[in-house]
Amino acid sequence: MSGAGWILYIIFLVALMYFIAIRPQQKERKKMQALLASVAVGDSVLTSSGFYGVIIDMTDDTVIVEFGNNKNCRIPMQKAAIVQIEKPE
């Protein structure tokens, strides 16, 4: 291969790496940011540790989540720990 062939080969590999690795991560990050921006009091959430709960209070970067039916288990946690949201109907 000539020098120009190697350069085109390297450009192709970099473009392939971008479309396989970097671009999907950026899309997932934007999707997660939109999800966390839509969190509101009263939403049912799934945390990254696998617990289901209901948001009872929130600030800019933390939420207080109530777990269980006894109304005594309220835990403050970071918004980033939320992985899924279910809006009340």
C-alpha positions, 0 to 999 in steps of 0.5 A: 500500500502507498502512503495515501492508502494507509492514510485512508485506512487510518481515517476509515478506522477512526470513523468506524470507531466513532460510529461504533463507540463514541456516538452511541454513548453520547446518545445514551447520555443525552437520553439519560439527562432528559430522563433525569430532567423530567423527574417530578414529585410523585413519580415511581422510580427504579434506582440503580441498586434495584429498589422501587420507590416514590419521590416525595421531595427533591432538590437540584441534584438529590431526591428523597425516595420513599420505599415500601408501604410503611411510610417510614423508609425515606432515603435521600439519594442522588438523581443520578441513581435513578435509572427508570421513571414511571409517571403516575396516571 
